[in-house]
Amino acid sequence: MSLKPEERISFLKKSADDAISLRRTLIEDHLKSISDLAARMAAVIGGGRKILVCGNGGSAADSSHLVTELVVRLAASRNRTALPAISLAADSAVLTASANDFGFDQVFARQVEALGGAGDMLLLLSTSGKSSNLLRAAETAIKRKLVVCALLGADGGDLLEFVEESVIVPSDSTQRIQEEQKFIIHALVELIESDLFG
């Protein structure tokens, strides 16, 4: 049975109120962690290294979004050089071959092994922090001496013990976490551009 018009408006208002409340919490309690992560990313890039980004589902799309902003640019008014970043979720041939030959939990670890070097950063995007393929990627990155960082949700999950820097969106709602991670992505790129280009 479909919602009545007034019920639909009420539903939308509650969603908006929840999103606004979470943004306020993020602004009040988590700006330092966003700033620290941006500074770490800028230092990696400024040191001549690259950033590898990965996630599953919506977080896979967000990893490509972040990489796009770094490689191309965020603001049309800022002409700058491209920044070195790769989305490990973007190549369907590599992902499906890795999943077929080694199992889905190795799809990102295999790419970290191929593309990651000491001093690079692996940035993991996750709403739960529990995905086995992200955990395997983090383990491989640590062995290869990459800096491991993350955008996480809820309590950070199992990934929290593997990361050096993280921003945790304090919510159990997947869609609210993803909305705030998009805000964080744009904030990170703005700060990185300012750090590297003034």
N, C-alpha and C positions, 0 to 999 in steps of 0.2 A: 504494500500500500504506500503510495507516494505521500510525501510531506505536504501539508497545507502551506500556502504562501507565507503566512506569518511564522510557521515553524521553520521554514527554510531561512528566513531572515534571522530568526533567533539562533539557528545553527551557525550561520555565517558570522554573526556577531560574537558568539562564543569562541569560534576559531580565531577571529581577529583579536579578541581580548587575550586569549592564551598566547598568541604570537607576540603581542605588545608586552605582556608581562615577562615573557622569556627574554625578549630583547633588553628590557630594563635590567633584568638580573645579569645578563651578559655584560652590559655596560658598567654596572655597578661593581661587579666582582671579578671580571675576567679580562679586562683591557690589558693588564700587565702581561698576562700569558700570551695574548695576541701580539703585543709589541715585542716580547722576547723572541717569539717564533719568527717574526718578520726579520728581526736583527740577525738571527742565526741563518736564515735563508739568504739574506743579503751578503753575509760574510762568506757563505759557501760559494755563491756566484762571484762575488768580488775576488775570491781566491782562485778563480779560474776553474772551478768545478761545476757540476751540474746537479739538477734536482730530478729525481725519478718519483713519479706520483702514481698511486694506484688505489682502487677501491672496487666494490661490487655493486651492481645495480645502479641506483641513483648516485651512489658515491663514485662509480666508474664514470658516469657522465660528468660529475663534478670534478674528477681528476683531469678529464680532458678540458673542461672549462678553465681550470686554474692554469694548465699548461698553455692553453691558447692565449690567456691574458699575459703570461710571461714571454712567450715567443713573439707575439704580435705587439700588443700594448693594451693598456686598460683605457686610458683617456685619449681621444683622438687629438687633443691639443698638445700631447707630449710626443714629440718625435725622438726616438731613442733607438739604440741598437737592440737586436733581439737577445733575449736571455735564454740560457741553455736549460731546457726542461723537456722531459719526455713522459707521456702518459703510458704506463704499462698496460692500461685497459683498452687501448685504442686499436691494436692490431689483431683483427679477428683470426687471421691465419695462424699467427704465433700462439694465440690463446687456445684455439681449438686443437692445434697440433700438440701443444704441451699437455692439454687436458687428456687427449687421446692416448698419448705415449707414456705420460708420467703421472696422470691423475690431476684433478682440478685443484687440489691443494698445493700443487707445484707451479701453477701458471704464472705467478708473479716472481717466485723464487728463481725460476729458470732465467727470467729476464734480468733480474738483479745480478745473477751470476755472469750473464753475458755483457751487460751494459754498465754495471756499477764498479766504481773504483774507490780506493781510499780517499776520503775527504769529500766524496759526493754525499748527497742527502737522499734518503728514502723517506718520502712523506706519505703516510698511510691515512686514508679517509675511511671512517667507519662510524656507523651510528651505534653499534653494539660493542665493538672491540673484541669480538669473539670469533671472527671468521678464520678458519684454519689456513686459508691461502695467504692471508695477511700475516698471520703468525709465522708461517714458514718463510715468507719474504723478509720479515724482520730478523729472523734467525740467520738467514743467509747474508743479509746486509751487515749484521754485526760481525760475522766471520770475515767479511771482506773489508771491514773498517769504514763502513759508511756511517754517517750521522743518521740516526733513526728518530723521526718526529711524527706527530699525528694530530689530526682533528678527530675528536671522539665525541660520543654522547653518553648519556646515563652516568654510570660510575667509571667509565673508561674501559671496563672489561679486562680481558687477559692481556691485551696489547700494552696496557699501561706499564707493565714491568719491563718492556723492551725499549721504551722511548726515552730520549733525553729531554725533549721539549714536547709539550702537548697543550692543546686547548680543548677543554671538555665542556660541551654544551649540557647543562644540567637539566635534562628532560628524558622521559621514557617514551616520548612520542617521536616516531621515526620522521614524520613530515615536519614537525617543529624543529628537530635537530638539523635536518637537511636545509631548511630555510635559513637557520642561523649560520650554518656552515657556508652558505653562499655569501652572506654578509661578511663572514670572516675571510673568505677567499678574496673578495674585493679589497677589504682592509689590508690584508697582507700585501697584495700587489701594489696598492697605493704607497704603503710604507717602504717596500723594497725599491720602488721607483724613486722615491724621495731620497732614500739612503744612497743609492748608486748614482743618481743623476742630478740631485739637488732640487 
